C-alpha cells in the first residue's frame, strides 16, 4: 500500500514550505495520477482551490469541489478518482510533534469545524504567510493553526451549548446576507438582546457583526472563483454596502485582496 511521506502528494508541489512541524504546500494536478488506495505519513488539511475529484474512503464516497476543506488523519486510507484538470489545492500537513509541543490531540480537528468559515480563512492566511516567508512567519502559522484547532475543540463541544445558541447559529447561517436587527434575533431565539450581546463572544469567539462578515466573505470566496460577476456585484450580493468596504473586509479576513485571491 502506498504511503506518502511528509510534504509529498500525488500531484506536483508548485510551492512548499516547512515551519517546525508544519508543511504548507500548493499542489497542482495537470494530468492523471495514481488512483489507487494510499495514505499519508502525517495528518493534513486540504483546501480545494480549483477542480476537484471523487474521493473514496472506507464506507463512504464524496465529491470534492472548490472551496471545500477535507481532513485526512495520519495513515487514513483513501483514493481520488476522476480528478478535474487542472486542479489546485492548498495542503497544510501537521506532524505529531506539532500537537505534542502544544499539548493538543489530533482528534481536536473535527468535521464540524472544517465546515466553518474560520477554517478556510486560517488556511488562506497560513498560505499568505508562507508567501511572505520572513522571520515571523513560522510563529504566525503556528498561531493560526492553534486558533483554528482550539476553535475546533470549542465547536466539538457545541452539543452542550444552550439551545438558543444553536438556534442563533442556524438563523445567522441561513440569513447571512440580511441585516437582521439584534431585537429580532433575540425574539426569534426567545432571549433578551442583552443575553446575546453578553454571551455571543463566549460561544462564537467573536461579535455578531464579525461572525456575519465572516459568513459573507466565505460566500464571496466561492463567487469570486466560480462566477464572472464584478467585485461590485459580488459585494452587493453578499450584503456589503459598497465595493471598498467589501475589499477592506475581504483583505482583513483572508489576507488577500479579492483579485489576488482569484489568481492564486
Backbone bond lengths (Angstrom), bond angles and torsions (degrees), N, CA, C in turn:
res aa  C-N    CA-C-N  psi(-1)  N-CA   C-N-CA  omega(-1)  CA-C   N-CA-C  phi
1 X - - - 1.461 - - 1.530 109.48 -
2 X 1.310 116.69 132.78 1.459 120.81 -176.97 1.528 110.78 -74.55
3 X 1.338 115.76 127.26 1.465 120.26 171.86 1.520 107.89 -121.89
4 X 1.340 115.59 124.70 1.456 121.32 -178.75 1.518 110.30 -87.20
5 X 1.312 115.86 130.52 1.456 121.58 -179.26 1.531 110.73 -74.51
6 X 1.325 115.10 172.57 1.459 120.93 -175.57 1.517 113.22 -53.23
7 X 1.333 116.01 130.04 1.454 121.60 177.59 1.514 115.18 79.76
8 X 1.348 117.53 3.49 1.462 121.68 -178.14 1.529 110.87 -105.23
9 X 1.343 115.87 139.87 1.465 121.80 177.38 1.520 108.42 -138.64
10 X 1.315 117.09 167.71 1.460 120.76 -178.07 1.519 111.55 -68.23
11 X 1.334 116.76 -29.92 1.447 121.00 175.41 1.522 111.54 -83.25
12 X 1.321 115.79 -169.72 1.469 121.42 179.76 1.520 109.88 -101.99
13 X 1.313 116.33 131.66 1.459 121.15 177.50 1.519 109.51 -78.96
14 X 1.337 115.61 111.94 1.463 120.32 176.31 1.519 109.84 -72.17
15 X 1.325 115.72 -40.88 1.457 122.38 176.59 1.515 108.43 -141.51
16 X 1.308 117.15 149.83 1.466 120.05 174.96 1.525 109.32 -154.22
17 X 1.313 115.20 148.31 1.455 122.42 -178.89 1.528 108.88 -138.02
18 X 1.322 116.07 153.74 1.458 121.47 176.20 1.511 108.37 -124.27
19 X 1.342 115.92 133.57 1.467 120.33 -176.38 1.526 110.33 -136.65
20 X 1.332 116.17 67.90 1.463 122.17 173.26 1.526 112.51 51.23
21 X 1.323 116.33 67.73 1.458 121.16 178.46 1.510 114.15 98.48
22 X 1.342 116.83 -1.84 1.468 121.73 179.18 1.528 108.71 -130.18
23 X 1.341 116.31 128.70 1.458 121.97 172.39 1.527 108.73 -109.77
24 X 1.324 116.64 130.76 1.458 121.09 174.30 1.518 107.26 -117.47
25 X 1.341 116.07 125.99 1.460 120.29 -176.97 1.524 110.62 -131.58
26 X 1.322 115.90 142.17 1.453 122.26 168.07 1.527 106.00 -103.36
27 X 1.320 116.95 112.36 1.465 122.10 -170.74 1.514 110.45 -113.97
28 X 1.338 116.09 136.51 1.462 122.33 -177.59 1.527 110.84 -118.98
29 X 1.332 114.81 149.13 1.462 121.91 176.89 1.527 107.61 -130.17
30 X 1.340 115.63 109.08 1.465 120.74 -178.22 1.526 112.52 -111.07
31 X 1.312 117.10 -9.40 1.458 121.38 178.98 1.525 108.38 -151.93
32 X 1.324 115.79 169.10 1.448 121.11 -176.26 1.522 111.25 -61.60
33 X 1.342 115.72 137.47 1.457 121.40 179.43 1.528 109.03 -122.15
34 X 1.317 116.17 179.46 1.459 122.92 179.58 1.531 110.26 -54.64
35 X 1.347 116.92 128.38 1.460 121.33 -177.80 1.520 112.45 -110.94
36 X 1.309 117.27 12.77 1.464 120.31 -179.92 1.519 112.53 -83.86
37 X 1.322 114.81 175.17 1.459 120.76 178.63 1.523 109.93 -68.44
38 X 1.311 115.36 136.64 1.457 120.25 179.87 1.524 109.29 -154.87
39 X 1.319 115.93 172.76 1.462 121.67 177.66 1.522 108.62 -144.36
40 X 1.318 115.79 175.17 1.465 121.67 179.18 1.519 110.10 -121.55
41 X 1.296 115.42 145.62 1.460 121.06 -178.86 1.521 111.66 -60.47
42 X 1.329 116.75 -38.85 1.456 121.84 -177.29 1.531 111.35 -116.71
43 X 1.307 116.18 157.55 1.464 120.75 172.57 1.525 108.99 -66.46
44 X 1.334 116.56 146.26 1.456 117.73 176.66 1.524 111.26 -152.55
45 X 1.328 114.50 157.33 1.457 123.74 177.62 1.517 107.27 -113.90
46 X 1.324 116.61 133.72 1.466 121.74 179.93 1.517 110.42 -117.86
47 X 1.327 116.25 127.07 1.463 122.73 170.92 1.520 107.51 -105.44
48 X 1.335 117.18 119.45 1.457 122.11 -179.86 1.525 109.42 -82.47
49 X 1.322 116.00 116.68 1.470 121.40 179.62 1.517 112.01 -91.06
50 X 1.323 116.54 -36.22 1.458 121.41 -173.99 1.517 108.81 -152.72
51 X 1.331 116.44 147.40 1.459 120.25 176.34 1.514 112.34 79.64
52 X 1.327 116.73 -123.78 1.454 121.69 -179.00 1.515 110.93 131.96
53 X 1.329 116.40 -174.81 1.457 120.63 -179.19 1.528 109.79 -163.06
54 X 1.315 115.13 174.33 1.459 121.00 173.07 1.517 107.11 -100.82
55 X 1.310 115.10 111.78 1.463 121.09 -173.11 1.523 110.86 -99.94
56 X 1.313 115.92 134.57 1.459 121.87 177.01 1.518 109.93 -117.47
57 X 1.340 114.42 133.16 1.459 121.53 169.21 1.521 107.37 -127.81
58 X 1.291 116.91 -178.33 1.456 120.20 -178.77 1.533 109.90 -60.29
59 X 1.312 116.22 120.45 1.469 123.82 174.60 1.522 114.35 67.05
60 X 1.337 119.13 14.62 1.460 118.36 176.19 1.523 110.98 -156.32
61 X 1.327 114.38 157.34 1.455 122.15 -179.02 1.523 108.30 -137.69
62 X 1.340 116.00 147.41 1.460 118.48 -172.40 1.522 109.53 -151.95
63 X 1.355 115.71 139.78 1.460 121.29 174.00 1.524 109.23 -91.53
64 X 1.307 117.30 113.35 1.462 121.94 179.74 1.526 109.33 -87.93
65 X 1.329 117.05 129.24 1.455 122.57 -175.54 1.521 110.26 -126.35
66 X 1.345 118.05 162.58 1.468 120.69 179.40 1.525 112.40 -56.91
67 X 1.334 115.07 139.33 1.453 121.50 -179.19 1.515 113.02 92.59
68 X 1.320 117.08 -9.60 1.466 120.54 -176.85 1.518 110.72 -90.23
69 X 1.331 115.21 154.51 1.454 121.68 178.78 1.527 108.86 -123.60
70 X 1.334 115.92 134.10 1.459 121.26 176.55 1.524 109.40 -127.29
71 X 1.323 115.47 149.91 1.459 121.66 178.26 1.523 109.26 -116.46
72 X 1.326 116.17 135.49 1.455 122.47 178.04 1.528 108.38 -121.93
73 X 1.311 117.05 120.77 1.458 120.87 177.12 1.528 109.67 -74.66
74 X 1.308 116.70 155.35 1.455 121.65 176.93 1.532 110.22 -56.17
75 X 1.332 115.93 127.10 1.449 120.83 177.66 1.517 115.53 80.49
76 X 1.336 118.54 1.07 1.464 121.05 -177.36 1.534 110.50 -74.63
77 X 1.332 115.67 122.49 1.456 120.79 -178.65 1.532 111.13 -73.63
78 X 1.315 115.66 136.14 1.460 121.65 175.74 1.520 108.35 -160.95
79 X 1.323 116.12 167.02 1.454 120.39 172.77 1.517 109.18 -146.36
80 X 1.335 114.73 154.35 1.458 121.47 -174.42 1.522 109.33 -120.18
81 X 1.341 115.80 120.01 1.455 122.04 -176.43 1.534 110.64 -114.56
82 X 1.307 115.74 157.24 1.473 122.19 173.82 1.526 112.72 51.58
83 X 1.305 116.66 46.09 1.460 120.54 178.88 1.521 110.77 -65.26
84 X 1.334 116.32 129.75 1.462 120.91 176.46 1.524 109.48 -74.01
85 X 1.325 115.81 144.15 1.461 120.12 179.24 1.533 109.64 -121.48
86 X 1.345 116.20 128.00 1.469 125.45 -0.37 1.532 111.92 -82.57
87 X 1.324 115.52 152.30 1.464 122.39 170.38 1.519 108.07 -121.94
88 X 1.333 115.03 146.66 1.469 119.71 179.11 1.512 108.98 -140.81
89 X 1.330 115.72 136.50 1.459 122.46 -179.36 1.518 110.04 -131.18
90 X 1.322 115.02 153.82 1.462 120.92 162.83 1.526 106.33 -106.11
91 X 1.320 116.53 123.83 1.459 121.80 179.51 1.519 110.04 -112.11
92 X 1.309 116.32 129.89 1.463 121.89 175.13 1.526 106.79 -115.58
93 X 1.311 115.50 107.50 1.456 122.04 -175.43 1.531 109.21 -101.50
94 X 1.314 116.23 132.14 1.465 120.91 -171.95 1.521 109.35 -121.92
95 X 1.307 116.55 116.95 1.455 121.06 178.14 1.531 110.50 -75.16
96 X 1.326 115.55 159.07 1.465 119.89 177.68 1.524 111.63 -59.99
97 X 1.333 116.20 -28.75 1.465 119.87 -178.83 1.520 111.92 -63.11
98 X 1.340 116.79 -31.69 1.466 120.32 178.04 1.522 110.03 -64.10
99 X 1.332 116.86 -47.03 1.461 120.64 179.99 1.525 111.29 -63.90
100 X 1.322 117.04 -41.78 1.460 119.53 -176.10 1.522 112.02 -69.20
101 X 1.345 117.58 -37.09 1.465 118.49 -177.34 1.521 112.46 -69.20
102 X 1.359 116.72 -20.00 1.458 120.63 178.25 1.536 112.25 -111.07
103 X 1.331 115.66 12.40 1.469 121.32 177.71 1.534 111.80 54.53
104 X 1.326 115.90 46.90 1.457 122.31 179.45 1.523 110.36 -115.77
105 X 1.317 115.88 159.74 1.459 121.83 176.14 1.529 109.10 -105.51
106 X 1.336 115.83 143.19 1.458 120.38 177.16 1.523 110.42 -60.07
107 X 1.328 115.73 -32.44 1.468 120.36 -179.14 1.522 112.55 -68.34
108 X 1.344 117.30 -4.67 1.467 119.86 176.50 1.519 111.18 -64.48
109 X 1.339 117.21 -26.70 1.452 121.09 178.22 1.517 107.97 -84.59
110 X 1.323 117.22 121.18 1.456 120.96 -175.49 1.520 111.04 -131.08
111 X 1.336 115.15 165.25 1.463 122.07 -174.05 1.530 112.03 -59.74
112 X 1.319 117.38 -41.37 1.461 120.45 -177.36 1.525 111.26 -61.50
113 X 1.331 116.22 -43.40 1.456 120.00 -178.08 1.521 112.11 -66.77
114 X 1.335 117.22 -32.67 1.458 120.18 179.99 1.518 111.97 -64.72
115 X 1.324 116.59 -24.80 1.463 120.77 -178.15 1.525 113.27 -90.65
116 X 1.315 117.51 3.83 1.464 119.18 177.88 1.521 109.23 -93.63
117 X 1.331 115.69 157.25 1.460 120.54 -175.65 1.524 112.21 -61.39
118 X 1.331 117.72 -33.87 1.459 120.71 -177.17 1.516 112.70 -58.20
119 X 1.339 116.94 -33.58 1.459 120.30 -178.39 1.522 110.31 -62.50
120 X 1.327 116.76 -49.33 1.459 120.91 179.93 1.530 110.80 -61.65
121 X 1.317 116.85 -43.70 1.462 119.95 -177.01 1.527 111.33 -66.46
122 X 1.340 117.53 -37.20 1.459 120.49 178.07 1.519 111.15 -63.38
123 X 1.341 116.70 -41.62 1.457 120.28 179.43 1.529 110.79 -67.17
124 X 1.326 117.01 -43.31 1.465 120.17 179.07 1.528 111.43 -62.87
125 X 1.317 116.64 -41.14 1.466 119.67 179.52 1.523 110.97 -68.38
126 X 1.339 117.21 -36.20 1.467 119.99 176.34 1.530 109.94 -63.98
127 X 1.332 116.25 -42.64 1.462 120.47 177.40 1.526 110.52 -63.23
128 X 1.326 117.14 -43.07 1.465 121.05 178.20 1.530 110.29 -61.37
129 X 1.309 116.79 -38.58 1.464 120.76 179.34 1.528 111.12 -66.24
130 X 1.331 115.86 -33.95 1.464 119.38 176.55 1.526 111.10 -64.83
131 X 1.329 116.88 -37.19 1.456 120.41 177.42 1.527 110.52 -65.59
132 X 1.330 117.26 -34.69 1.466 121.28 175.96 1.520 110.16 -69.31
133 X 1.339 116.32 -51.52 1.460 124.30 170.22 1.534 113.42 51.11
134 X 1.332 115.34 59.58 1.454 119.20 174.04 1.518 109.66 -114.98
135 X 1.332 116.76 -167.55 1.464 120.17 -174.30 1.527 113.26 -68.45
136 X 1.324 117.48 -14.55 1.461 120.80 -179.81 1.532 112.72 -98.38
137 X 1.319 116.81 -5.89 1.465 120.44 -172.75 1.521 112.71 -64.42
138 X 1.318 117.59 -42.31 1.462 119.98 -177.77 1.524 111.34 -60.18
139 X 1.334 116.78 -48.20 1.459 120.52 -179.89 1.525 110.84 -63.60
140 X 1.338 116.50 -36.95 1.462 120.22 179.87 1.524 111.14 -66.50
141 X 1.341 116.63 -43.88 1.466 120.96 179.03 1.527 110.65 -62.63
142 X 1.322 116.95 -43.84 1.462 120.09 177.44 1.529 110.49 -61.22
143 X 1.338 116.41 -41.74 1.462 119.74 179.63 1.517 112.41 -63.29
144 X 1.336 116.46 -40.40 1.464 120.40 178.37 1.526 111.19 -63.28
145 X 1.329 116.25 -42.34 1.466 119.75 179.48 1.524 111.52 -68.50
146 X 1.316 116.88 -39.87 1.461 119.81 178.63 1.522 111.02 -63.30
147 X 1.327 116.34 -40.87 1.465 119.46 178.16 1.519 110.55 -63.74
148 X 1.331 116.11 -42.31 1.460 120.62 -179.97 1.534 110.93 -65.05
149 X 1.324 117.06 -44.04 1.466 120.10 -176.81 1.523 111.03 -69.50
150 X 1.325 117.43 -38.40 1.465 118.52 178.18 1.524 110.29 -69.60
151 X 1.344 116.65 -31.55 1.463 119.26 172.16 1.518 109.87 -63.66
152 X 1.343 116.48 -38.78 1.458 121.08 177.71 1.523 110.61 -59.06
153 X 1.329 116.29 -44.35 1.454 120.03 179.88 1.517 110.49 -63.29
154 X 1.329 115.65 -39.39 1.461 120.94 179.45 1.529 110.93 -62.60
155 X 1.344 115.97 -45.70 1.459 120.01 -179.04 1.522 110.67 -69.14
156 X 1.323 116.89 -33.73 1.461 120.49 179.69 1.520 110.64 -58.67
157 X 1.337 117.60 -31.39 1.460 122.48 -178.93 1.523 112.03 -92.01
158 X 1.333 116.99 12.67 1.457 121.24 -175.13 1.529 112.39 -61.15
159 X 1.332 116.69 -27.26 1.458 119.80 -179.67 1.526 112.30 -59.60
160 X 1.334 115.99 -20.89 1.459 119.96 -179.88 1.529 112.31 -92.81
161 X 1.343 117.36 -1.36 1.456 120.65 178.86 1.524 110.46 -72.60
162 X 1.334 116.72 156.22 1.469 119.80 175.71 1.528 111.34 -58.35
163 X 1.297 116.39 154.15 1.460 121.09 -177.98 1.516 111.46 -60.11
164 X 1.344 117.93 -36.98 1.453 120.03 -177.37 1.532 111.22 -64.95
165 X 1.339 116.85 -29.98 1.464 120.45 178.67 1.527 110.09 -68.17
166 X 1.318 116.87 -45.91 1.467 120.58 179.40 1.527 110.72 -64.11
167 X 1.326 116.54 -40.03 1.459 120.49 179.02 1.524 110.95 -66.74
168 X 1.321 116.74 -41.08 1.460 120.90 179.95 1.530 110.72 -63.46
169 X 1.319 117.13 -39.83 1.463 120.50 177.99 1.537 110.30 -60.70
170 X 1.322 116.83 -42.93 1.465 120.61 179.82 1.528 111.32 -64.30
171 X 1.320 116.46 -41.18 1.466 120.31 -179.40 1.526 110.91 -64.98
172 X 1.310 116.47 -46.21 1.468 120.02 -179.64 1.524 110.95 -65.08
173 X 1.320 117.47 -38.93 1.463 120.11 178.96 1.530 111.67 -67.28
174 X 1.338 116.63 -35.63 1.465 120.45 -179.99 1.527 112.16 -76.52
175 X 1.328 116.78 -32.43 1.462 120.46 -174.65 1.529 110.76 -114.19
176 X 1.326 115.86 39.92 1.458 122.85 -173.18 1.526 113.23 -60.99
177 X 1.344 117.89 -27.45 1.468 119.96 -177.51 1.530 112.65 -99.09
178 X 1.333 116.91 13.55 1.458 121.38 177.22 1.534 109.89 -110.39
179 X 1.316 115.42 152.96 1.464 120.61 173.79 1.529 107.96 -97.53
180 X 1.311 115.88 84.54 1.462 121.03 -176.50 1.533 108.59 -84.01
181 X 1.325 119.36 118.72 1.466 121.30 -178.98 1.521 112.03 -61.45
182 X 1.324 115.07 152.69 1.460 120.79 -178.61 1.528 111.42 -59.62
183 X 1.328 117.03 -40.45 1.467 119.30 -178.24 1.525 111.19 -65.27
184 X 1.350 116.91 -32.30 1.469 119.74 177.72 1.527 110.68 -71.79
185 X 1.332 116.22 -40.92 1.465 119.55 176.73 1.526 110.42 -59.95
186 X 1.334 115.24 -43.35 1.463 120.02 -179.83 1.522 111.00 -62.40
187 X 1.323 116.07 -40.18 1.456 119.88 179.38 1.525 111.31 -66.24
188 X 1.324 116.07 -39.58 1.459 120.29 -178.39 1.525 112.38 -66.62
189 X 1.327 117.23 -35.29 1.471 119.70 -178.55 1.531 111.78 -100.12
190 X 1.347 115.07 0.05 1.472 121.85 173.42 1.532 113.34 61.50
191 X 1.333 114.74 47.14 1.462 120.89 170.24 1.523 107.66 -134.49
192 X 1.325 117.39 168.21 1.457 121.49 178.38 1.529 109.79 -74.82
193 X 1.349 118.48 144.53 1.469 120.54 177.59 1.522 113.34 -53.31
194 X 1.332 116.90 -34.62 1.466 120.44 179.00 1.526 110.63 -63.49
195 X 1.324 117.11 -34.12 1.465 120.72 178.96 1.524 110.80 -62.72
196 X 1.337 116.14 -43.56 1.464 119.63 177.89 1.522 110.32 -63.75
197 X 1.331 117.15 -48.29 1.466 121.14 -178.40 1.526 111.86 -59.71
198 X 1.321 115.86 -39.88 1.459 120.52 -175.52 1.519 112.90 -75.97
199 X 1.329 116.80 -40.45 1.464 119.62 -170.65 1.533 114.05 -104.90
200 X 1.333 118.88 -9.34 1.462 120.13 -179.57 1.536 111.91 -56.05
201 X 1.344 119.63 -47.38 1.476 119.14 179.78 1.530 113.07 -61.00
202 X 1.326 117.34 -30.47 1.464 120.17 179.52 1.516 110.98 -64.71
203 X 1.332 117.19 -42.42 1.454 121.03 -174.55 1.531 113.66 -92.33
204 X 1.338 117.86 -24.06 1.456 120.65 -175.69 1.531 112.81 -114.65
205 X 1.309 117.44 -6.85 1.478 123.35 177.30 1.524 112.48 63.69
206 X 1.330 117.73 25.24 1.462 122.94 176.71 1.523 107.79 -169.96
207 X 1.322 117.10 176.30 1.457 120.33 176.48 1.528 110.18 -81.22
208 X 1.338 116.32 169.80 1.467 120.38 177.61 1.533 110.12 -59.95
209 X 1.322 116.45 -45.77 1.464 120.29 -179.32 1.516 112.33 -61.26
210 X 1.320 117.00 -43.55 1.464 120.49 179.17 1.523 111.04 -63.35
211 X 1.322 116.31 -39.65 1.460 120.26 -179.41 1.531 110.81 -64.06
212 X 1.323 116.95 -45.79 1.469 120.58 -179.48 1.526 110.48 -65.81
213 X 1.334 116.92 -40.51 1.470 118.99 178.34 1.528 111.21 -61.51
214 X 1.331 117.17 -38.51 1.467 119.93 177.22 1.525 111.16 -63.47
215 X 1.326 116.84 -41.66 1.461 120.26 177.08 1.526 110.79 -59.94
216 X 1.323 116.09 -42.38 1.461 120.53 -178.13 1.528 111.37 -68.22
217 X 1.309 116.67 -40.84 1.464 119.60 178.20 1.524 110.41 -66.74
218 X 1.333 117.47 -37.16 1.461 120.47 177.63 1.529 110.14 -60.95
219 X 1.321 117.50 -42.15 1.463 121.39 176.49 1.532 110.26 -64.96
220 X 1.319 116.02 -38.64 1.460 120.28 -178.51 1.522 111.67 -65.55
221 X 1.336 118.16 -35.95 1.473 119.97 179.27 1.520 110.70 -59.90
222 X 1.322 116.79 -36.46 1.460 120.55 178.48 1.525 110.81 -70.42
223 X 1.327 116.94 -44.51 1.466 120.63 -179.71 1.522 111.71 -63.38
224 X 1.309 117.30 -39.43 1.461 121.03 -178.10 1.527 110.73 -61.35
225 X 1.317 116.94 -39.00 1.462 120.17 -175.30 1.522 112.96 -89.55
226 X 1.355 117.77 -19.01 1.464 119.42 -172.48 1.526 113.60 -114.50
227 X 1.325 117.88 -3.22 1.456 119.10 -177.26 1.526 110.29 -131.07
228 X 1.333 114.92 170.25 1.464 120.92 177.84 1.528 110.53 -108.05
229 X 1.322 116.77 20.20 1.453 120.90 178.91 1.525 110.49 -68.57
230 X 1.317 116.49 149.58 1.465 120.74 174.53 1.524 109.24 -73.00
231 X 1.323 116.15 163.64 1.466 120.07 178.58 1.530 110.39 -62.23
232 X 1.326 116.30 -34.83 1.467 119.51 178.01 1.520 110.79 -63.30
233 X 1.338 116.54 -44.55 1.461 120.50 179.15 1.527 111.49 -64.38
234 X 1.344 116.18 -41.82 1.465 120.16 179.06 1.523 110.18 -64.52
235 X 1.335 116.15 -41.80 1.464 120.35 179.08 1.521 110.76 -58.42
236 X 1.324 116.87 -47.87 1.466 120.57 -179.16 1.526 111.34 -67.85
237 X 1.321 117.09 -39.70 1.462 120.50 -179.68 1.524 111.46 -65.47
238 X 1.325 115.89 -29.07 1.465 120.34 -178.94 1.530 112.43 -96.05
239 X 1.317 117.34 11.08 1.454 120.37 170.75 1.512 116.38 88.15
240 X 1.353 118.15 13.52 1.459 120.18 178.52 1.529 110.12 -91.57
241 X 1.313 115.73 147.96 1.464 121.33 -175.04 1.515 111.99 -65.80
242 X 1.339 116.58 -41.79 1.461 119.88 179.13 1.523 109.52 -152.91
243 X 1.332 115.74 174.21 1.462 120.96 -175.57 1.526 112.34 -66.44
244 X 1.326 117.49 -39.19 1.462 119.81 -177.64 1.524 111.49 -63.89
245 X 1.328 116.44 -40.33 1.468 120.25 176.73 1.526 110.23 -63.97
246 X 1.325 116.51 -43.19 1.456 121.60 178.53 1.524 111.11 -59.82
247 X 1.329 117.32 -47.34 1.469 121.00 -178.80 1.521 110.83 -62.35
248 X 1.319 116.64 -41.76 1.465 120.93 -178.98 1.530 110.99 -63.16
249 X 1.331 117.23 -45.52 1.462 120.95 -178.86 1.525 110.50 -70.30
250 X 1.333 116.84 -37.53 1.466 120.63 179.01 1.522 110.64 -60.86
251 X 1.331 117.22 -46.29 1.473 121.64 179.63 1.531 110.41 -63.62
252 X 1.315 116.40 -43.88 1.463 120.55 -179.36 1.531 111.18 -62.86
253 X 1.331 117.11 -36.58 1.460 121.61 -173.85 1.520 112.96 -83.35
254 X 1.337 117.07 -40.35 1.466 120.45 -173.53 1.522 114.11 -104.34
255 X 1.334 116.66 -19.56 1.459 119.66 -174.18 1.516 113.32 90.72
256 X 1.343 117.82 -5.97 1.462 122.63 -177.79 1.526 110.52 -123.77
257 X 1.340 116.01 150.21 1.447 120.20 164.60 1.534 107.98 -72.74
258 X 1.340 118.73 150.84 1.455 120.10 -177.55 1.522 114.61 -53.70
259 X 1.320 117.99 -45.53 1.471 119.95 -178.98 1.529 111.75 -67.78
260 X 1.335 116.99 -31.97 1.463 119.64 176.50 1.529 109.81 -69.17
261 X 1.320 116.30 -42.43 1.457 119.88 177.27 1.529 111.31 -59.52
262 X 1.304 117.30 -38.19 1.463 120.99 -179.74 1.520 111.36 -62.60
263 X 1.328 117.59 -28.21 1.461 121.27 -175.80 1.521 113.52 -90.34
264 X 1.320 118.88 -14.22 1.462 118.26 -176.39 1.527 110.56 -76.05
